[in-house]
Amino acid sequence: MSLPATYRPLTIDCGIRAASNRAGGKIALSEGERRLTYRQLVERVDRVAAVGAGLGLGPGDHAALLAGNCLEYIEIVCGLSCSGIAVATPSPRLAAGELGFILQDCAARILFVEPALETLVRALDLPALERIVVIGSRYEALLAQAHPQRPAVTVQEWENFSIPYTSGTTGKPKGVLLSHRARTMCFGAMAVEFGCYSPDDRALATAPLCHGAGLAFALAPVFFGGTCDILPRFDPGQLLARLDVTAATNVFLVPTHFHAIFGLDAATLDSHRPRALRSIISNAAALPQATKERIVAYFGTDILHECYGATETGIVCNLRPPDQLRKTKCVGLPFPYTEVRILREDGSEAAPGEIGELFSTSPTLFNGYWNRPEETAAALRDGKWVSVGDLATRDDEGYLYIVDRKKDMIISGGLNIYPREIEEALFAHPAIADAAVIGIPDAYWGETLKAFVVLRPGAQISPQVLQEHCRAHLSSYKVPHAFDVLDSLPRNPAGKVLKTALREREAGAE
């Protein structure tokens, strides 16, 4: 079947170009004192595309970008992808071995890197890599020589836009192939659901752009003609100040950001209370109910959205502001044009209140894992339903609740135990700032429970008091047998607790 004459691909750069045609002199992106208007952004996107072509890259090739949050991040990803070059976006916080694995795995022919990491990447053995471009004066010199003309190549909407890598919490990181269509359709759903991506809206981006969600929440405002202010790094006091100074209407934050914000002194919290903010979107990890209550009390009752999703699926569901305190430990209803199924092990539909594996289908699904056909097949059911291994249940109104990750479920004495429930109970104690629970091998029970906790500044508490607290909120078999107090929990840059690191720590202590 041939495409209709009026067909126009849904691509990221098309949205940015449309916004530029509408208001080319408007500020699209800012970072500190640096600014890019829409007209300047489009010109630099086209120069990046010309640089890629000049270095011999074309449709189907891969590049990589290794940098922290900066204006260049957006223009590099958009400039290469509008020429059909998908960009892998590993975290700049990775160790050399982890980084070497990803850069070799993604088959990048060209790497754009921030100056601080140049020495590290040049020391890696990367035979497929043909060129390293260091962001800064050398990068600017290349752009200055390039001719800013829109690429002649037609990129189809189903072609790959970017390749973020999974965190590797359960094994080797996998490259997630995200299409232009999946991202643009996700932006449309976000605009409808969150109501904060009009041309009049202003976003603040502090989450790492190297992650699928961080990049999506920075690009969506620009795609629709708004403004996005980029923070190079997260600092809770600076975040509140920038929200106030820029009169930001929306921000995407993860639970660790909120923990840091509420660790600030009362005077700082009072002096920088955001006035223009209309939407806070939280994702990446579950928000403890106690933290939700603090967010609502500080920012307001009509502002918080907690959504659930994955890089592979896009956003699956969202709990809207009116339901935040009405539906506890809940992640809401399915996102626009998204269907959700909760299935038993045999593939049949779970009843309301029954725990099963969550599958979703929508136009925002990934294209698969790069060079991982077997793992792609394992994530799919019936070719169009995707699971990332999360267990969930739904209530009689259709609201969804994430119980835990399937691989984190603990079986003790033949009983299924979900760590998230225990972690929620620990978070409810005023001395606890952070918590994670794992199963440790036990000859009699199979596994027993161990909790790792981070205390609030100045707090002290004994394991016996924590056990009594848990007994008051949980069945006896869900009470941890042991507690360790840590300065912080190991987390990846997206804020997810690395329970594999906790298990390795425990195994090494035996």
N, C-alpha and C positions, 0 to 999 in steps of 0.2 A: 504493500500500500504506500503510495507516494504521499508526502506531506502536503497539506494545502498551501496555496500560494501566500496566504496571510500568516503562516506559521512564523513565530518569532521565539527563539530559545529563551528560556528563563535562566539568565546567567547573572552572576553577581555584578559584573561591570556594567551591564545594561541598566540596572537600578541606579548605580552611581552616576552614569552619564545622563540619565533622565533627570536626576536631581540637579546636576550641573546645568542642564538646559533650562531648568526652571529658575535657578538662582545661583549662577556661577560665582558671584562675589561673596556668597555666604560662607561663613566658617564651617567646614566639615569636620575637621579634626584639630585638636589642640593637645599639647603636652608641655606643661609649664608655660614658658613664654613663647614657645614655638606654635605656629598656626599654619594650617593649610586651608585655603578656600576650596570650594568644589572644583573650580576651574583649574587651580593648581594641582589638586589631587588627580584629576583626569589626565593632565599633562604628564605628571610623574608616573602614573600607571602606564601610560603609553611609552614613556621612555624605558621603564623596566621591561616591558614587552619587547621593545627593540633591542635591549641588551641581551635578553634571552635568545632572540633570533640571531643576533650577531655572534653569540657564542656557540651557535650550531644546534640549539634546542628547538624542538617543534612539538606538535601534537603527539601525545602519548608518552613523552619523556617526563622524567621526574627531577625536581630540584629539592633542596632542603634549606630550611631557614632556622638558624640557631641564635636566638636573641631574646632579651627581655622585652618588656612592653615599651614600645616606641612608635612614633609616627611611621617610620619606615616599614614596620611589620605589615601594616595594612596595605601599603602601596606595592610591596614585593609580592605578597600572596595574590592580590588582585591583578597585578600586571602580568605575572607569569601565567596565572590561570586563564586569563582572557586570550592567551595564545595556545591554550590546550595543554599547558605544562602544569601538572599537579604538584603541589608543594607539601613535602613532609615537614612536620613542625615539632621536632623533639624538644623536650624541656631543657633549658640551659643549665638546670641544676643537676643534670645527670652526671654520674661518675664516668670516667674515661671509657671503661669497659662497656657500660650500658650505652653510651653514646656511639661508640664504635659499632656495636651490634646494630643499632637502628640505622645509622648512616650507610652501613653495608647492606642491610636488609632492604631498604627502600630503593636501592639502585639509583641514588641521586647522582646526576652528572655534574651539577654545579651546587655549591654551598654558599649561602650568604650567612655571614657570621659577625657577631659584635666583636669589637677589638679585644675585649678582655678574654675571649675564648680562642683567639687565633692560634696561639702557641699550642694549646691543647689539641685542636683538631689537626694541626699540621704534623703532630707526632703520631697520629693514628694511621694504621695501615688500611687505606681505602683505595684499592686499585681502580674502581670504577669512577672515582671522582676526578673530573677533568679540570675543574677551576674552583678556586676559593676567592670569593669577593668579600672584602672586609668593609662593613658598614662604617661610614665616615668619609674622609677626604677621597679615598680611592673609589668608593662607591659613587660619590658625587661626581668624580671625574668621568666615570663611565656613563652616568646619566647625561652629563653635559655634552658628550660626544654623540649620544643617540638621537635619532630623529623622532620627535613625538607624534607619531601617526598611529591611528587606530589599526590594530592588526587586521590584515586582509582575511586571515583564516576564520572560518565559521566554526565556533565551538558549540556542540550540541548540549542541551541541558542535562542529559544523562551522563555526560562525560565527567571524569573526576575533577573536582575543584581543589581539594586538599586531602592530606593523609596524616591526620593526628594519630598518635600511637597510644594504645591502651597503657594503663599504668603498670602492668606487669605484676599486679598484686597476687595473681594465682598462677604465674608462669612467665614465659618470655613475652615481652611486649609485641603486640600485633598492630600492623598498619591498617587503619580503618579508612576505607575508600568512600569519601563523601562527594556526592555529585552536586553540580550547580543547582539542579532542580530540588534536591533534598534540602539544601540550605535556604533557597529562596522561598520554598513552600513553608519551611519552618518559620521564616521571618514573618510571613503573612499570618500564620496562626498566632505567633507571639503578639503581633500588633492587635489582633482581635481580642485575645485573651487578657493581655496586660494593659491595653489601652494607653500606651505611653510612647508610641513611635511615630507620631505625626511630625510634619516639618517644624512644628513649634516646640518640639520636645528636645530636652538636653540630657544626655546620658553621661555617667561617670564610669569608666572602665578600670577596674583594679585587679580583677582576676587574671591569671596568666593567659596571654593571647595564644600560647602554644597549645592550649587545650581546646577541644571542640566547642565547649560552652563559652569559655572566655572570649574566643574569637567571634562566635555568633552574637553574643550580647554587645560586642563593640561594633560589629558590622551592621547589625539591623538598623540602628538609628541613622547611619549614613545611607543605607540602601533606600530609606524612605525620605531622605532630605532633611534629617535633623542634624544635631551636633553631638559629637562624642569627645569628651575630655579624657585623655589617657593618663593614668598614674603609672610611672615606671616601676614603682614597688609599693607594697601595701604598708601603710602606717596608720593605725587607727585614729590618732589625732589629726593627721593630715587629711585622711579621708573625710572626717566630719567637717573640717575646715573647707575643703574643696567642694563638698556638697552644698555648703552654705554660700561660698563665694561665687560659684558658677550657677547658683540657683537650679541645680540639677533636678529634673523631674523623675528620673529613674536610675536605679543602680542594681547591679547583679552582685550578690555576695554569697559566700559559702559559710557554713557554721563556724569555722575557725575565725573568720572575720568578726562575727558577732561576739565570740568569746573575748577577743582582743578589745573590741569596742567597749564592752561592758566591764572590762578590767580597768578602764580609765577612771580618774577621780570624778567626783560628782560635779565639781566646778567646770571641768572641761566638757562634760556631757551637757551641762546646762548652757554653756556659752556658745556651743556650736550646734544647737538643735536645728536640724534642717527645716526650712520653712516652705520650700517649693516642692519638696519630694512628694510624688503621688504614687509611685510604685517601687517596692523592693521585691526583687525576685531572688529566691534562694534555691539552690540546687547542689549537685555533686555529692552530698552526703545528707543523711537524715537530720533534720532539726529536732533536738530534744524538746519535748513539750514545755519544759521549764524555760528554755531559751525563747521559744515562741512567745510565751507570756511576757517576758521582759521586752521583746521587740515591740509587741503591741502596746505595752505600757509606755514605752519611750517614744516610739515613732507615730503611734496612732492606731486606731482600730480599723481603718479602711485602706491600708497600704501594703500589707504583706501578702505575697504569693509564695507558696512552697510548691515547686513542681518536681516531678520525678521523671527521669529519662536516662538515656545513655548515649554515648557517642554514636553507637550503632543504630539507634532508633530515633534520635531527636527527642523532643519533649513528648512524653507519653500522657501525662495527666497533671492537673494543677489544682491545688486547694486555694480557692479565692478568699479574699479578706473577710467576708461575712461569716465564713465557716471556720476560721482559724481557732477559735476557742469553743465552738460548738462541736467540732469533730476532732477529738484528740488523737494524736499519733496517726494522722490521716494525710494522704497525698492527693485527695480530691477526686475529680471526675476526669474522664478522658479528654484530651486536648482536641481542638477542632480537627475534623476529618481524620480522627484516629479511632480505631476499634481495639478493644482489649478483651482478651480471654484469659481466664485462670483455669489451668488444666491439672487434673490428677496425673499420677504417673502413667496410667493407662491411656491418657489422651482425652478422657472424657471431661466434660465441664464440671468444675467444682461448684457446689452449692453455696449460697450466701453464708458467710461465717466459716467456711471450710478453707483451709490453707492449700494452695496449689502453686504451680509455677506460672509466672505472668508472661504472656505473649502479647505482642501488639503488631498492628499493621497500619501503614499510613504512607503518604507520598514522601515522608521524610526519612525513610529507611536508608541504610548504607548500601553501597554496591557490593559489599563483601569485604573480606580481609585480604590484603595484598599478599599474593603468593601462598595463601593458606586455604586451599579448596576444601580440605576435610573439616577444618574448624569453621569455615563459612557454612558448610552443610549442617554441622552440628548445632549451629545457632538458629537454623531455620526449621520450621514445621510447615509442611504443605507448600513450600516454596515462597510463601509471602508473610508468614508470621515469624517474628524474631523474638528470641529470649536471650537475656544476658545472665540468666541463672538466678533471678530474684524470686523469692517466695512472697506471695501476697494473699490477701483475702478481700472480699467486698461485702458491704453491709446491704440491708434491704433497700436502701435508697440508691445503690449503685456506686457509692463512694469507695475508693480503693485505699488499702492499708498495706504498706510494705512490711512484711514480718521480718525478713532477714535475707541475706544471701544464702543460696542453697549450699554453697561450699563452706559457709560459716556455721551451719547448723551443727549442734552438738548432740550426740546420743549418749546419755548417761543412764545406766541401768535399764536400757531398752526404751527410754523416754526421749522424745524429741524436745530439745531446748533451743530457743532462739535468743542469741545473745542480746539482740537489740532491746528486748523487753527488760532484761536485767540492767542494761546500760541506762535505760529511761528511768528506772527506779533509783539508780545511783545518782543520776543528774538531779533528781528531786531533793537530794540532801544539800543543805546550804554550804557545806564545806567542799563540795566536789565541783571542780571546774571542767574536768574532762574524764572520760571513762571508756574502757574497752574490755570486753570479756572474751576469753578463748577457752577451748577445751584442751586439757592436758591428759596424756595417756595414764590410765589407772588399771592395774591388774584385776581389780574386783569389779568396778563400775564400767569399765571400758574407757570412759572419759570422766574427769571431774572438772569443775568450773574454777577458773582463776580470773580475778579482776585486776586490771591495772588502772590506777586512778591518778589524776593530777589534782592537787589541792588548790583552793583559792589562796591568794596572798595572805599570810598570817594565820591560816587555818591549821589545826592539828586534829587528828582523829585516829582512834585505834581500830584495828581489824575487828575487834569484838563489837564496837559500836556500829561499824558498817554492816556487820552481819545482822545485828538486831534490827537495823534500819531496813535491810532487805527482807528479813522475815516478816516485817510489818506490812510489806507491799507485795510479796511474792509467795508462791507455794514453796514448801521447805526444800524440794528437790531442785529449785532454781536458785538457791542461795549459794554464792561462791564459797568454796572451802578455803581459799587463800586470796590475799590482797597484797599487791605491791604498789608502793607510792613512787611515781616517776616525776621528773621535772617536766616532761612533755611526752606525748604519745608520738610514735613515728607516723608521719603522714606524707603522702605524695603531694606535689604542688597543687593538685585540685582539692586538697583537704580531706581525702579519704584515708582512714586509718589503715596502716599497713600491718594487718594481723599476721601476715607471714613473718614479718620482722619480730613480732612479739613471740610467735611460736619458736622461731630460731633462737631468740634470746633465752627462752625457757629451756629449750633442748640443750643449749650450751651451758646452762647453769647446773644441769644434772650431773 
